[in-house]
Amino acid sequence: MVVPAPDLPARVRIHEVGARDGLQNEKATVPTEVKAEFIRRLAAAGLTTIEATSFVHPKWVPQLADAEDLFPQVSDLPVRLPVLVPNQRGLDRALALGARQVAVFASATESFAKANLNRTLDESLAVFEPVVRRAREEGADVRGYVSMCFGDPWEGPVPLHQVVRVCRALLDMGCDELSLGDTIGVATPGHVQELLSSLNEQGVPTNVLGVHFHDTYGQALSNTLAALQHGVTTVDASAGGLGGCPFAKSATGNLATEDLVWMLQGLGIETGVDLGSLVATSTWMADRLGRPSPSRTVRALSHKDAQDSQASQDSPDSQASPDSQEQ
């Protein structure tokens, strides 16, 4: 058994985003029943936080237009099922169905706030404040996503103080947790450590922070390790590496949950996730989407399973004897 290094946590909570962030960009409509089965399989694999859907207007994200139909099909699962709510109307819809964990989606830059929310940064924060307040009054937990924490396709590198300001504003209005998003995948481990240190210096504790990395430059796992070394214990990931960002065209897929679990297992860090079951789930979903999973771990383990199965069939021990053929 591998014992985690002294500078690493003993356990990490994976915030699974495949069913929401992972599927929202799919051009072909994924049937509601398939989404529900996907979430059920993710829960069976041991994931305890599964972001289910978004109560955004269907015009903006048509793939998630079935939120009202989907959520009741999975709401009895014994896991946390956060949902994204863009405004008061979205919150009303989510609360009416019994959602107990919600999330708002903010930006660290003006350009992305305008592209994604059609508002200035300050205007978007003003919209979120009554949403967060009412959600807390109703007893719901609130997560605040902060996108473009490391770089913006229009503005370039994002100043640390800008990210800190948005994070402080979300915490001050009542968010329980923040997710730091590397939306276009340009972060490096040194940048991750620098941002986390800046947040701590400005009164944002590490225990309210999660990280959300994209793998555009192949740095998602390296960046995750840097965050873990700083004390972060919540990591966003998407089963099979599904997803990207519809409003940031340069963004590639999310960090694959299987790749994350493989690394964490090698470090001796507990997740509660059964990797074999998770790989089978992502392979099943990839079949439904009609293309292979982008996750390296899914591809490697699926190939290994296929080889092992073929080797077993080809083994002399598996060949039936004349006597056995008569039975």
Secondary structure by P-SEA (a helix, b strand, c coil): ccccccccccbbbbbccccccccccccccccaaaaaaaaaaaaaacccccccccccccccccccccccccccccccccbbbbbbbccaaaaaaaaaacccbbbbbbbccaaaaaacccccaaaaaaaaaaaaaaaaaabbbbbbbbcccccccccccccaaaaaaaaaaaaaacccbbbbccccccccaaaaaaaaaaaaaaccccccbbbbbbcccccaaaaaaaaaaacccbbbbbccccccccccccccccccaaaaaaaaaaacccccccaaaaaaaaaaaaaaaccccccaaaaaaaaaaaaaaaaaaaccccccccccccc
